[in-house]
Amino acid sequence: MIDKLISNDQYCEIRLKGHLDARWVKWFDGMKITLEENGNTLLKGRLADQAALHGVLKKVRDVGLPLLSVNSVLPDSKEESDL
């Protein structure tokens, strides 16, 4: 019973150095993409598990933008209501 209450979902923020070109946006479907004023890109969203995180990180590698940080975060209130 407890297993049903525990979710593997995690919310992550992945910060990249440089702006993500528009042609790559579809690759990160399901993640909120913010082009920051300082020239960085922030990817934020829910990932099903560690395998999903590694999949996103492989895409980041393939795009060629340097990875600045990966952080586990609490979901925004809107994201919580989507559960």
PyMOL Python script that loads the backbone (N, CA, C, O; Angstrom):
from pymol import cmd

cmd.read_pdbstr("""\
ATOM      1  N   MET A   1       0.822  -1.192   0.000  1.00  0.00           N
ATOM      2  CA  MET A   1       0.000   0.000   0.000  1.00  0.00           C
ATOM      3  C   MET A   1       0.861   1.249   0.000  1.00  0.00           C
ATOM      4  O   MET A   1       0.577   2.195  -0.735  1.00  0.00           O
ATOM      5  N   ILE A   2       1.911   1.269   0.814  1.00  0.00           N
ATOM      6  CA  ILE A   2       2.773   2.447   0.870  1.00  0.00           C
ATOM      7  C   ILE A   2       3.429   2.686  -0.478  1.00  0.00           C
ATOM      8  O   ILE A   2       3.608   3.839  -0.872  1.00  0.00           O
ATOM      9  N   ASP A   3       3.794   1.628  -1.202  1.00  0.00           N
ATOM     10  CA  ASP A   3       4.428   1.785  -2.507  1.00  0.00           C
ATOM     11  C   ASP A   3       3.579   2.622  -3.450  1.00  0.00           C
ATOM     12  O   ASP A   3       4.121   3.359  -4.274  1.00  0.00           O
ATOM     13  N   LYS A   4       2.261   2.523  -3.346  1.00  0.00           N
ATOM     14  CA  LYS A   4       1.375   3.292  -4.218  1.00  0.00           C
ATOM     15  C   LYS A   4       1.411   4.779  -3.877  1.00  0.00           C
ATOM     16  O   LYS A   4       1.103   5.621  -4.721  1.00  0.00           O
ATOM     17  N   LEU A   5       1.783   5.096  -2.655  1.00  0.00           N
ATOM     18  CA  LEU A   5       1.821   6.491  -2.235  1.00  0.00           C
ATOM     19  C   LEU A   5       3.143   7.161  -2.575  1.00  0.00           C
ATOM     20  O   LEU A   5       3.229   8.388  -2.603  1.00  0.00           O
ATOM     21  N   ILE A   6       4.163   6.371  -2.830  1.00  0.00           N
ATOM     22  CA  ILE A   6       5.479   6.921  -3.130  1.00  0.00           C
ATOM     23  C   ILE A   6       5.645   6.990  -4.636  1.00  0.00           C
ATOM     24  O   ILE A   6       5.485   5.994  -5.342  1.00  0.00           O
ATOM     25  N   SER A   7       5.967   8.174  -5.111  1.00  0.00           N
ATOM     26  CA  SER A   7       6.148   8.373  -6.543  1.00  0.00           C
ATOM     27  C   SER A   7       7.627   8.536  -6.851  1.00  0.00           C
ATOM     28  O   SER A   7       8.361   9.155  -6.081  1.00  0.00           O
ATOM     29  N   ASN A   8       8.063   7.988  -7.967  1.00  0.00           N
ATOM     30  CA  ASN A   8       9.436   8.183  -8.420  1.00  0.00           C
ATOM     31  C   ASN A   8       9.604   9.521  -9.121  1.00  0.00           C
ATOM     32  O   ASN A   8      10.728   9.950  -9.382  1.00  0.00           O
ATOM     33  N   ASP A   9       8.492  10.184  -9.427  1.00  0.00           N
ATOM     34  CA  ASP A   9       8.573  11.459 -10.128  1.00  0.00           C
ATOM     35  C   ASP A   9       9.437  12.436  -9.352  1.00  0.00           C
ATOM     36  O   ASP A   9       9.397  12.497  -8.123  1.00  0.00           O
ATOM     37  N   GLN A  10      10.206  13.184 -10.092  1.00  0.00           N
ATOM     38  CA  GLN A  10      11.000  14.238  -9.482  1.00  0.00           C
ATOM     39  C   GLN A  10      10.926  15.464 -10.376  1.00  0.00           C
ATOM     40  O   GLN A  10      10.791  15.354 -11.595  1.00  0.00           O
ATOM     41  N   TYR A  11      11.013  16.603  -9.770  1.00  0.00           N
ATOM     42  CA  TYR A  11      11.030  17.857 -10.513  1.00  0.00           C
ATOM     43  C   TYR A  11      12.463  18.347 -10.555  1.00  0.00           C
ATOM     44  O   TYR A  11      13.148  18.393  -9.533  1.00  0.00           O
ATOM     45  N   CYS A  12      12.907  18.709 -11.739  1.00  0.00           N
ATOM     46  CA  CYS A  12      14.295  19.119 -11.913  1.00  0.00           C
ATOM     47  C   CYS A  12      14.381  20.449 -12.632  1.00  0.00           C
ATOM     48  O   CYS A  12      13.539  20.789 -13.464  1.00  0.00           O
ATOM     49  N   GLU A  13      15.416  21.188 -12.290  1.00  0.00           N
ATOM     50  CA  GLU A  13      15.824  22.366 -13.044  1.00  0.00           C
ATOM     51  C   GLU A  13      17.199  22.054 -13.613  1.00  0.00           C
ATOM     52  O   GLU A  13      18.120  21.679 -12.887  1.00  0.00           O
ATOM     53  N   ILE A  14      17.319  22.215 -14.919  1.00  0.00           N
ATOM     54  CA  ILE A  14      18.588  21.971 -15.594  1.00  0.00           C
ATOM     55  C   ILE A  14      18.981  23.278 -16.270  1.00  0.00           C
ATOM     56  O   ILE A  14      18.262  23.783 -17.133  1.00  0.00           O
ATOM     57  N   ARG A  15      20.118  23.816 -15.873  1.00  0.00           N
ATOM     58  CA  ARG A  15      20.559  25.110 -16.408  1.00  0.00           C
ATOM     59  C   ARG A  15      21.707  24.868 -17.388  1.00  0.00           C
ATOM     60  O   ARG A  15      22.662  24.149 -17.094  1.00  0.00           O
ATOM     61  N   LEU A  16      21.581  25.496 -18.569  1.00  0.00           N
ATOM     62  CA  LEU A  16      22.567  25.364 -19.635  1.00  0.00           C
ATOM     63  C   LEU A  16      23.189  26.718 -19.935  1.00  0.00           C
ATOM     64  O   LEU A  16      22.532  27.752 -19.817  1.00  0.00           O
ATOM     65  N   LYS A  17      24.448  26.707 -20.320  1.00  0.00           N
ATOM     66  CA  LYS A  17      25.115  27.948 -20.709  1.00  0.00           C
ATOM     67  C   LYS A  17      24.793  28.213 -22.173  1.00  0.00           C
ATOM     68  O   LYS A  17      25.108  27.404 -23.046  1.00  0.00           O
ATOM     69  N   GLY A  18      24.167  29.345 -22.431  1.00  0.00           N
ATOM     70  CA  GLY A  18      23.762  29.699 -23.788  1.00  0.00           C
ATOM     71  C   GLY A  18      22.273  29.480 -23.985  1.00  0.00           C
ATOM     72  O   GLY A  18      21.621  28.775 -23.216  1.00  0.00           O
ATOM     73  N   HIS A  19      21.756  30.095 -25.022  1.00  0.00           N
ATOM     74  CA  HIS A  19      20.333  29.942 -25.333  1.00  0.00           C
ATOM     75  C   HIS A  19      20.126  28.746 -26.244  1.00  0.00           C
ATOM     76  O   HIS A  19      20.851  28.550 -27.219  1.00  0.00           O
ATOM     77  N   LEU A  20      19.130  27.958 -25.908  1.00  0.00           N
ATOM     78  CA  LEU A  20      18.754  26.799 -26.703  1.00  0.00           C
ATOM     79  C   LEU A  20      18.108  27.281 -27.990  1.00  0.00           C
ATOM     80  O   LEU A  20      17.140  28.041 -27.951  1.00  0.00           O
ATOM     81  N   ASP A  21      18.623  26.856 -29.110  1.00  0.00           N
ATOM     82  CA  ASP A  21      18.071  27.225 -30.410  1.00  0.00           C
ATOM     83  C   ASP A  21      16.666  26.649 -30.554  1.00  0.00           C
ATOM     84  O   ASP A  21      16.391  25.541 -30.094  1.00  0.00           O
ATOM     85  N   ALA A  22      15.789  27.400 -31.190  1.00  0.00           N
ATOM     86  CA  ALA A  22      14.378  27.009 -31.324  1.00  0.00           C
ATOM     87  C   ALA A  22      14.203  25.633 -31.975  1.00  0.00           C
ATOM     88  O   ALA A  22      13.227  24.940 -31.689  1.00  0.00           O
ATOM     89  N   ARG A  23      15.115  25.236 -32.827  1.00  0.00           N
ATOM     90  CA  ARG A  23      14.958  23.941 -33.518  1.00  0.00           C
ATOM     91  C   ARG A  23      15.060  22.749 -32.566  1.00  0.00           C
ATOM     92  O   ARG A  23      14.641  21.645 -32.916  1.00  0.00           O
ATOM     93  N   TRP A  24      15.611  22.957 -31.365  1.00  0.00           N
ATOM     94  CA  TRP A  24      15.770  21.869 -30.405  1.00  0.00           C
ATOM     95  C   TRP A  24      14.632  21.783 -29.405  1.00  0.00           C
ATOM     96  O   TRP A  24      14.572  20.827 -28.631  1.00  0.00           O
ATOM     97  N   VAL A  25      13.734  22.745 -29.398  1.00  0.00           N
ATOM     98  CA  VAL A  25      12.678  22.807 -28.381  1.00  0.00           C
ATOM     99  C   VAL A  25      11.840  21.525 -28.355  1.00  0.00           C
ATOM    100  O   VAL A  25      11.496  21.042 -27.276  1.00  0.00           O
ATOM    101  N   LYS A  26      11.509  20.973 -29.510  1.00  0.00           N
ATOM    102  CA  LYS A  26      10.686  19.753 -29.560  1.00  0.00           C
ATOM    103  C   LYS A  26      11.365  18.574 -28.859  1.00  0.00           C
ATOM    104  O   LYS A  26      10.693  17.678 -28.348  1.00  0.00           O
ATOM    105  N   TRP A  27      12.680  18.582 -28.840  1.00  0.00           N
ATOM    106  CA  TRP A  27      13.431  17.503 -28.191  1.00  0.00           C
ATOM    107  C   TRP A  27      13.140  17.430 -26.706  1.00  0.00           C
ATOM    108  O   TRP A  27      13.198  16.359 -26.103  1.00  0.00           O
ATOM    109  N   PHE A  28      12.829  18.576 -26.119  1.00  0.00           N
ATOM    110  CA  PHE A  28      12.620  18.661 -24.675  1.00  0.00           C
ATOM    111  C   PHE A  28      11.142  18.823 -24.354  1.00  0.00           C
ATOM    112  O   PHE A  28      10.778  19.506 -23.397  1.00  0.00           O
ATOM    113  N   ASP A  29      10.296  18.193 -25.158  1.00  0.00           N
ATOM    114  CA  ASP A  29       8.850  18.250 -24.982  1.00  0.00           C
ATOM    115  C   ASP A  29       8.479  17.854 -23.554  1.00  0.00           C
ATOM    116  O   ASP A  29       8.992  16.877 -23.009  1.00  0.00           O
ATOM    117  N   GLY A  30       7.588  18.626 -22.971  1.00  0.00           N
ATOM    118  CA  GLY A  30       7.159  18.343 -21.612  1.00  0.00           C
ATOM    119  C   GLY A  30       7.915  19.128 -20.558  1.00  0.00           C
ATOM    120  O   GLY A  30       7.525  19.150 -19.391  1.00  0.00           O
ATOM    121  N   MET A  31       8.996  19.771 -20.971  1.00  0.00           N
ATOM    122  CA  MET A  31       9.758  20.586 -20.029  1.00  0.00           C
ATOM    123  C   MET A  31       9.519  22.054 -20.353  1.00  0.00           C
ATOM    124  O   MET A  31       9.425  22.436 -21.519  1.00  0.00           O
ATOM    125  N   LYS A  32       9.425  22.856 -19.330  1.00  0.00           N
ATOM    126  CA  LYS A  32       9.292  24.297 -19.511  1.00  0.00           C
ATOM    127  C   LYS A  32      10.681  24.841 -19.833  1.00  0.00           C
ATOM    128  O   LYS A  32      11.645  24.565 -19.120  1.00  0.00           O
ATOM    129  N   ILE A  33      10.774  25.615 -20.912  1.00  0.00           N
ATOM    130  CA  ILE A  33      12.055  26.162 -21.345  1.00  0.00           C
ATOM    131  C   ILE A  33      12.016  27.668 -21.188  1.00  0.00           C
ATOM    132  O   ILE A  33      11.138  28.339 -21.730  1.00  0.00           O
ATOM    133  N   THR A  34      12.980  28.195 -20.439  1.00  0.00           N
ATOM    134  CA  THR A  34      13.073  29.633 -20.220  1.00  0.00           C
ATOM    135  C   THR A  34      14.429  30.114 -20.703  1.00  0.00           C
ATOM    136  O   THR A  34      15.467  29.619 -20.262  1.00  0.00           O
ATOM    137  N   LEU A  35      14.417  31.088 -21.618  1.00  0.00           N
ATOM    138  CA  LEU A  35      15.655  31.726 -22.055  1.00  0.00           C
ATOM    139  C   LEU A  35      15.893  32.901 -21.118  1.00  0.00           C
ATOM    140  O   LEU A  35      15.151  33.882 -21.143  1.00  0.00           O
ATOM    141  N   GLU A  36      16.913  32.800 -20.305  1.00  0.00           N
ATOM    142  CA  GLU A  36      17.171  33.798 -19.277  1.00  0.00           C
ATOM    143  C   GLU A  36      17.898  35.011 -19.852  1.00  0.00           C
ATOM    144  O   GLU A  36      18.600  34.909 -20.858  1.00  0.00           O
ATOM    145  N   GLU A  37      17.721  36.152 -19.200  1.00  0.00           N
ATOM    146  CA  GLU A  37      18.333  37.400 -19.656  1.00  0.00           C
ATOM    147  C   GLU A  37      19.856  37.336 -19.654  1.00  0.00           C
ATOM    148  O   GLU A  37      20.509  38.033 -20.430  1.00  0.00           O
ATOM    149  N   ASN A  38      20.422  36.506 -18.788  1.00  0.00           N
ATOM    150  CA  ASN A  38      21.879  36.406 -18.709  1.00  0.00           C
ATOM    151  C   ASN A  38      22.477  35.521 -19.798  1.00  0.00           C
ATOM    152  O   ASN A  38      23.684  35.281 -19.813  1.00  0.00           O
ATOM    153  N   GLY A  39      21.632  35.037 -20.707  1.00  0.00           N
ATOM    154  CA  GLY A  39      22.111  34.224 -21.818  1.00  0.00           C
ATOM    155  C   GLY A  39      22.031  32.729 -21.591  1.00  0.00           C
ATOM    156  O   GLY A  39      22.383  31.954 -22.480  1.00  0.00           O
ATOM    157  N   ASN A  40      21.580  32.306 -20.428  1.00  0.00           N
ATOM    158  CA  ASN A  40      21.459  30.880 -20.127  1.00  0.00           C
ATOM    159  C   ASN A  40      20.058  30.370 -20.443  1.00  0.00           C
ATOM    160  O   ASN A  40      19.129  31.152 -20.644  1.00  0.00           O
ATOM    161  N   THR A  41      19.921  29.055 -20.483  1.00  0.00           N
ATOM    162  CA  THR A  41      18.631  28.400 -20.688  1.00  0.00           C
ATOM    163  C   THR A  41      18.302  27.579 -19.452  1.00  0.00           C
ATOM    164  O   THR A  41      19.162  26.886 -18.909  1.00  0.00           O
ATOM    165  N   LEU A  42      17.054  27.662 -19.013  1.00  0.00           N
ATOM    166  CA  LEU A  42      16.582  26.867 -17.882  1.00  0.00           C
ATOM    167  C   LEU A  42      15.525  25.892 -18.379  1.00  0.00           C
ATOM    168  O   LEU A  42      14.512  26.302 -18.946  1.00  0.00           O
ATOM    169  N   LEU A  43      15.763  24.606 -18.167  1.00  0.00           N
ATOM    170  CA  LEU A  43      14.781  23.559 -18.449  1.00  0.00           C
ATOM    171  C   LEU A  43      14.211  23.138 -17.106  1.00  0.00           C
ATOM    172  O   LEU A  43      14.964  22.860 -16.172  1.00  0.00           O
ATOM    173  N   LYS A  44      12.898  23.087 -17.000  1.00  0.00           N
ATOM    174  CA  LYS A  44      12.281  22.711 -15.730  1.00  0.00           C
ATOM    175  C   LYS A  44      11.090  21.804 -16.006  1.00  0.00           C
ATOM    176  O   LYS A  44      10.295  22.059 -16.911  1.00  0.00           O
ATOM    177  N   GLY A  45      10.978  20.748 -15.220  1.00  0.00           N
ATOM    178  CA  GLY A  45       9.822  19.887 -15.389  1.00  0.00           C
ATOM    179  C   GLY A  45       9.902  18.623 -14.570  1.00  0.00           C
ATOM    180  O   GLY A  45      10.869  18.368 -13.853  1.00  0.00           O
ATOM    181  N   ARG A  46       8.845  17.837 -14.705  1.00  0.00           N
ATOM    182  CA  ARG A  46       8.722  16.571 -13.979  1.00  0.00           C
ATOM    183  C   ARG A  46       9.342  15.464 -14.816  1.00  0.00           C
ATOM    184  O   ARG A  46       9.088  15.348 -16.015  1.00  0.00           O
ATOM    185  N   LEU A  47      10.150  14.664 -14.164  1.00  0.00           N
ATOM    186  CA  LEU A  47      10.767  13.515 -14.810  1.00  0.00           C
ATOM    187  C   LEU A  47      10.325  12.265 -14.063  1.00  0.00           C
ATOM    188  O   LEU A  47      10.267  12.255 -12.833  1.00  0.00           O
ATOM    189  N   ALA A  48      10.015  11.223 -14.806  1.00  0.00           N
ATOM    190  CA  ALA A  48       9.440  10.013 -14.215  1.00  0.00           C
ATOM    191  C   ALA A  48      10.393   9.299 -13.263  1.00  0.00           C
ATOM    192  O   ALA A  48       9.967   8.734 -12.256  1.00  0.00           O
ATOM    193  N   ASP A  49      11.686   9.327 -13.588  1.00  0.00           N
ATOM    194  CA  ASP A  49      12.658   8.598 -12.774  1.00  0.00           C
ATOM    195  C   ASP A  49      14.068   9.005 -13.188  1.00  0.00           C
ATOM    196  O   ASP A  49      14.250   9.898 -14.015  1.00  0.00           O
ATOM    197  N   GLN A  50      15.057   8.342 -12.604  1.00  0.00           N
ATOM    198  CA  GLN A  50      16.450   8.662 -12.918  1.00  0.00           C
ATOM    199  C   GLN A  50      16.776   8.365 -14.383  1.00  0.00           C
ATOM    200  O   GLN A  50      17.578   9.073 -14.992  1.00  0.00           O
ATOM    201  N   ALA A  51      16.170   7.339 -14.946  1.00  0.00           N
ATOM    202  CA  ALA A  51      16.410   7.025 -16.355  1.00  0.00           C
ATOM    203  C   ALA A  51      15.950   8.175 -17.250  1.00  0.00           C
ATOM    204  O   ALA A  51      16.615   8.505 -18.232  1.00  0.00           O
ATOM    205  N   ALA A  52      14.819   8.782 -16.911  1.00  0.00           N
ATOM    206  CA  ALA A  52      14.330   9.929 -17.683  1.00  0.00           C
ATOM    207  C   ALA A  52      15.291  11.108 -17.561  1.00  0.00           C
ATOM    208  O   ALA A  52      15.542  11.810 -18.540  1.00  0.00           O
ATOM    209  N   LEU A  53      15.827  11.324 -16.366  1.00  0.00           N
ATOM    210  CA  LEU A  53      16.810  12.393 -16.173  1.00  0.00           C
ATOM    211  C   LEU A  53      18.036  12.148 -17.038  1.00  0.00           C
ATOM    212  O   LEU A  53      18.530  13.065 -17.694  1.00  0.00           O
ATOM    213  N   HIS A  54      18.525  10.929 -17.042  1.00  0.00           N
ATOM    214  CA  HIS A  54      19.692  10.607 -17.868  1.00  0.00           C
ATOM    215  C   HIS A  54      19.384  10.791 -19.354  1.00  0.00           C
ATOM    216  O   HIS A  54      20.255  11.201 -20.121  1.00  0.00           O
ATOM    217  N   GLY A  55      18.158  10.492 -19.760  1.00  0.00           N
ATOM    218  CA  GLY A  55      17.763  10.718 -21.148  1.00  0.00           C
ATOM    219  C   GLY A  55      17.811  12.186 -21.523  1.00  0.00           C
ATOM    220  O   GLY A  55      18.280  12.538 -22.605  1.00  0.00           O
ATOM    221  N   VAL A  56      17.326  13.048 -20.632  1.00  0.00           N
ATOM    222  CA  VAL A  56      17.370  14.492 -20.885  1.00  0.00           C
ATOM    223  C   VAL A  56      18.820  14.964 -20.926  1.00  0.00           C
ATOM    224  O   VAL A  56      19.182  15.778 -21.775  1.00  0.00           O
ATOM    225  N   LEU A  57      19.647  14.461 -20.022  1.00  0.00           N
ATOM    226  CA  LEU A  57      21.050  14.871 -19.999  1.00  0.00           C
ATOM    227  C   LEU A  57      21.785  14.435 -21.267  1.00  0.00           C
ATOM    228  O   LEU A  57      22.690  15.134 -21.723  1.00  0.00           O
ATOM    229  N   LYS A  58      21.412  13.296 -21.838  1.00  0.00           N
ATOM    230  CA  LYS A  58      22.000  12.878 -23.117  1.00  0.00           C
ATOM    231  C   LYS A  58      21.614  13.852 -24.220  1.00  0.00           C
ATOM    232  O   LYS A  58      22.435  14.182 -25.076  1.00  0.00           O
ATOM    233  N   LYS A  59      20.369  14.313 -24.203  1.00  0.00           N
ATOM    234  CA  LYS A  59      19.933  15.295 -25.195  1.00  0.00           C
ATOM    235  C   LYS A  59      20.698  16.602 -25.034  1.00  0.00           C
ATOM    236  O   LYS A  59      21.090  17.223 -26.021  1.00  0.00           O
ATOM    237  N   VAL A  60      20.909  17.018 -23.783  1.00  0.00           N
ATOM    238  CA  VAL A  60      21.691  18.231 -23.515  1.00  0.00           C
ATOM    239  C   VAL A  60      23.083  18.072 -24.116  1.00  0.00           C
ATOM    240  O   VAL A  60      23.589  18.984 -24.770  1.00  0.00           O
ATOM    241  N   ARG A  61      23.693  16.927 -23.895  1.00  0.00           N
ATOM    242  CA  ARG A  61      25.016  16.656 -24.461  1.00  0.00           C
ATOM    243  C   ARG A  61      24.989  16.749 -25.982  1.00  0.00           C
ATOM    244  O   ARG A  61      25.879  17.345 -26.590  1.00  0.00           O
ATOM    245  N   ASP A  62      23.967  16.161 -26.593  1.00  0.00           N
ATOM    246  CA  ASP A  62      23.874  16.143 -28.048  1.00  0.00           C
ATOM    247  C   ASP A  62      23.645  17.529 -28.640  1.00  0.00           C
ATOM    248  O   ASP A  62      24.093  17.808 -29.752  1.00  0.00           O
ATOM    249  N   VAL A  63      22.956  18.396 -27.911  1.00  0.00           N
ATOM    250  CA  VAL A  63      22.726  19.772 -28.369  1.00  0.00           C
ATOM    251  C   VAL A  63      24.032  20.556 -28.341  1.00  0.00           C
ATOM    252  O   VAL A  63      24.243  21.445 -29.166  1.00  0.00           O
ATOM    253  N   GLY A  64      24.903  20.231 -27.401  1.00  0.00           N
ATOM    254  CA  GLY A  64      26.211  20.870 -27.347  1.00  0.00           C
ATOM    255  C   GLY A  64      26.314  22.087 -26.447  1.00  0.00           C
ATOM    256  O   GLY A  64      27.350  22.752 -26.428  1.00  0.00           O
ATOM    257  N   LEU A  65      25.254  22.395 -25.695  1.00  0.00           N
ATOM    258  CA  LEU A  65      25.339  23.507 -24.754  1.00  0.00           C
ATOM    259  C   LEU A  65      25.947  23.001 -23.449  1.00  0.00           C
ATOM    260  O   LEU A  65      25.561  21.940 -22.959  1.00  0.00           O
ATOM    261  N   PRO A  66      26.894  23.748 -22.881  1.00  0.00           N
ATOM    262  CA  PRO A  66      27.496  23.315 -21.622  1.00  0.00           C
ATOM    263  C   PRO A  66      26.467  23.244 -20.490  1.00  0.00           C
ATOM    264  O   PRO A  66      25.624  24.130 -20.343  1.00  0.00           O
ATOM    265  N   LEU A  67      26.550  22.189 -19.708  1.00  0.00           N
ATOM    266  CA  LEU A  67      25.678  21.987 -18.554  1.00  0.00           C
ATOM    267  C   LEU A  67      26.227  22.787 -17.382  1.00  0.00           C
ATOM    268  O   LEU A  67      27.386  22.621 -17.000  1.00  0.00           O
ATOM    269  N   LEU A  68      25.395  23.659 -16.809  1.00  0.00           N
ATOM    270  CA  LEU A  68      25.806  24.453 -15.655  1.00  0.00           C
ATOM    271  C   LEU A  68      25.382  23.818 -14.341  1.00  0.00           C
ATOM    272  O   LEU A  68      26.161  23.775 -13.388  1.00  0.00           O
ATOM    273  N   SER A  69      24.137  23.318 -14.287  1.00  0.00           N
ATOM    274  CA  SER A  69      23.665  22.727 -13.033  1.00  0.00           C
ATOM    275  C   SER A  69      22.441  21.857 -13.261  1.00  0.00           C
ATOM    276  O   SER A  69      21.700  22.026 -14.229  1.00  0.00           O
ATOM    277  N   VAL A  70      22.251  20.920 -12.338  1.00  0.00           N
ATOM    278  CA  VAL A  70      21.049  20.084 -12.274  1.00  0.00           C
ATOM    279  C   VAL A  70      20.607  20.098 -10.820  1.00  0.00           C
ATOM    280  O   VAL A  70      21.371  19.733  -9.927  1.00  0.00           O
ATOM    281  N   ASN A  71      19.372  20.522 -10.586  1.00  0.00           N
ATOM    282  CA  ASN A  71      18.861  20.608  -9.219  1.00  0.00           C
ATOM    283  C   ASN A  71      17.497  19.949  -9.113  1.00  0.00           C
ATOM    284  O   ASN A  71      16.647  20.101  -9.990  1.00  0.00           O
ATOM    285  N   SER A  72      17.305  19.224  -8.037  1.00  0.00           N
ATOM    286  CA  SER A  72      15.990  18.700  -7.702  1.00  0.00           C
ATOM    287  C   SER A  72      15.240  19.813  -6.982  1.00  0.00           C
ATOM    288  O   SER A  72      15.762  20.404  -6.036  1.00  0.00           O
ATOM    289  N   VAL A  73      14.018  20.101  -7.425  1.00  0.00           N
ATOM    290  CA  VAL A  73      13.245  21.209  -6.856  1.00  0.00           C
ATOM    291  C   VAL A  73      11.838  20.741  -6.525  1.00  0.00           C
ATOM    292  O   VAL A  73      11.391  19.693  -6.989  1.00  0.00           O
ATOM    293  N   LEU A  74      11.152  21.527  -5.721  1.00  0.00           N
ATOM    294  CA  LEU A  74       9.739  21.281  -5.448  1.00  0.00           C
ATOM    295  C   LEU A  74       8.927  21.781  -6.633  1.00  0.00           C
ATOM    296  O   LEU A  74       9.308  22.768  -7.263  1.00  0.00           O
ATOM    297  N   PRO A  75       7.820  21.125  -6.950  1.00  0.00           N
ATOM    298  CA  PRO A  75       6.989  21.591  -8.065  1.00  0.00           C
ATOM    299  C   PRO A  75       6.324  22.918  -7.731  1.00  0.00           C
ATOM    300  O   PRO A  75       6.030  23.211  -6.572  1.00  0.00           O
ATOM    301  N   ASP A  76       6.090  23.721  -8.777  1.00  0.00           N
ATOM    302  CA  ASP A  76       5.293  24.935  -8.614  1.00  0.00           C
ATOM    303  C   ASP A  76       3.879  24.519  -8.252  1.00  0.00           C
ATOM    304  O   ASP A  76       3.499  23.370  -8.477  1.00  0.00           O
ATOM    305  N   SER A  77       3.093  25.430  -7.696  1.00  0.00           N
ATOM    306  CA  SER A  77       1.722  25.096  -7.303  1.00  0.00           C
ATOM    307  C   SER A  77       0.900  24.635  -8.499  1.00  0.00           C
ATOM    308  O   SER A  77       0.065  23.744  -8.346  1.00  0.00           O
ATOM    309  N   LYS A  78       1.106  25.209  -9.691  1.00  0.00           N
ATOM    310  CA  LYS A  78       0.386  24.772 -10.892  1.00  0.00           C
ATOM    311  C   LYS A  78       0.775  23.339 -11.245  1.00  0.00           C
ATOM    312  O   LYS A  78      -0.084  22.535 -11.608  1.00  0.00           O
ATOM    313  N   GLU A  79       2.057  23.017 -11.141  1.00  0.00           N
ATOM    314  CA  GLU A  79       2.509  21.667 -11.445  1.00  0.00           C
ATOM    315  C   GLU A  79       1.912  20.660 -10.472  1.00  0.00           C
ATOM    316  O   GLU A  79       1.578  19.544 -10.869  1.00  0.00           O
ATOM    317  N   GLU A  80       1.773  21.035  -9.207  1.00  0.00           N
ATOM    318  CA  GLU A  80       1.161  20.141  -8.223  1.00  0.00           C
ATOM    319  C   GLU A  80      -0.288  19.851  -8.575  1.00  0.00           C
ATOM    320  O   GLU A  80      -0.755  18.726  -8.393  1.00  0.00           O
ATOM    321  N   SER A  81      -1.009  20.854  -9.078  1.00  0.00           N
ATOM    322  CA  SER A  81      -2.421  20.654  -9.410  1.00  0.00           C
ATOM    323  C   SER A  81      -2.592  19.775 -10.639  1.00  0.00           C
ATOM    324  O   SER A  81      -3.670  19.224 -10.856  1.00  0.00           O
ATOM    325  N   ASP A  82      -1.531  19.634 -11.456  1.00  0.00           N
ATOM    326  CA  ASP A  82      -1.591  18.784 -12.638  1.00  0.00           C
ATOM    327  C   ASP A  82      -1.432  17.305 -12.296  1.00  0.00           C
ATOM    328  O   ASP A  82      -1.668  16.451 -13.150  1.00  0.00           O
ATOM    329  N   LEU A  83      -1.036  16.986 -11.057  1.00  0.00           N
ATOM    330  CA  LEU A  83      -0.807  15.587 -10.679  1.00  0.00           C
ATOM    331  C   LEU A  83      -2.082  14.796 -10.611  1.00  0.00           C
ATOM    332  O   LEU A  83      -2.053  13.604 -10.306  1.00  0.00           O
TER     333      LEU A  83
END
""", "prot")
cmd.dss("prot")
cmd.show_as("cartoon", "prot")
cmd.util.cbc("prot")
cmd.orient("prot")
